[in-house]
Amino acid sequence: MRIYLDHNATTPVHPEVASAMQEMLRENWGNPSSTTAEGAQARRAVDRAREQVAALVGADADEIVFTGSATEANNTALHSVARASDRTRFLSSTIEHPSVDEPLAFLGEQGSQVIQIGVDETGRLDLTSLRLQVDDRTALVAVILANNEIGVVQDIPTLAEIVHRIGAHLHVDATQALGKIPVDVATLGADTLVGSAHKFNGPKGAGFLWARKGVLLTPWIRGGPQEKRRRGGTENTSGIVGLGQAAELARVDLPVRATDSARLRDRLWEGILEGVPGVRRNGSEEHVLPNTLNVEFEGAAGELLLQVLDGEGIAVSAGAACASGSIEPSHVLSAIGRNPEQARGSLRFSTGLRNDEAQIDRVLGLLPGLVARAREVAA
Ligand SMILES: Cc1ncc(COP(=O)(O)O)c(C=O)c1O
């Protein structure tokens, strides 16, 4: 049995989600835009999913637009604000996901001013710097609610106050937060927010964009009246139903999921501290997702550690990736002040459904020996 500790990369599909999707594929295959009975039946399933997703984030259903991924939802949101605003300054943080960084870089190529605000060594956004940089030329501030690599959670309500004081738009990437911590659009004070089903036990290829009423959305994908002309293309109805079912389960089960994943994550960290010398945690220990643990194993070759763990049946992620033959440190670990060697020795463990104590103990049994080997290789 494999031990999957990589839930921030993707999650297994929940059996109830798979059943709902299968039923959709088998029995409810109509086109939601058709005026036939088949169309109406599919439309009802899509409408229900929209309610379920809206309930997860405390929104109204008509504020939810289904997309093919959080990447697409981020693109749509940033593109829409750029189109609607005559301001040309865009701010984000140094620890955003590429699906925010790259559309912003594209706006930069087209003449907008794009500025990344730094974070402190725990990964929290530098609010003093934000206050200095936000001005009346600022169209948008994009901030990741919970970071995918180190799990740091930002103080979005405080950010929202700063951003709105100057009349700018606050975009929040909540992809990693959903299903792990409570996410409520009103409490956060966001203007747009995105999520993705496959990060909370739903299917891949099903994301959503929430936009506060009054935010003008420009479709990123044109060519049809679907999603009230906010996203063209016949709906991925089974994916949408899977997203809806996953959202409902995530909302109802959230307290249990959060407690369980935190208990296992903490057991893992305490065990590592006890059994492996020369370790330190990357990112905030206080403002962090309940399931995420990013650890630097000083002087170890993380890429080797990852491979050997995989060979032992254990899935984790590395803090550095091999790009064009050289080891590229993660931009998130660089942003919190880790040098390339420290990033190379870092691994991310992310717990989730179906993990248990016995699995954590097996990992703890193996790690001291494997880390020692990965240190010899790096030396
Ligand atoms: C924070 C964050 N934003 C966006 C995405 C992109 O999500 P999707 O896979 O739905 O495009 C990810 C996925 O890794 C993520 O972690």
The ligand as an ORCA input file, in Angstrom:
! r2SCAN-3c Opt
* xyz 0 1
  C      -2.212     27.847     -5.143
  C      -2.577     27.232     -6.452
  N      -3.189     27.964     -7.387
  C      -3.541     27.449     -8.568
  C      -3.282     26.137     -8.878
  C      -3.679     25.616    -10.218
  O      -4.782     24.763    -10.107
  P      -5.251     23.874    -11.355
  O      -4.478     22.595    -11.234
  O      -6.722     23.678    -11.150
  O      -4.957     24.633    -12.569
  C      -2.627     25.329     -7.931
  C      -2.299     23.924     -8.256
  O      -1.203     23.473     -8.045
  C      -2.280     25.889     -6.678
  O      -1.665     25.159     -5.751
*
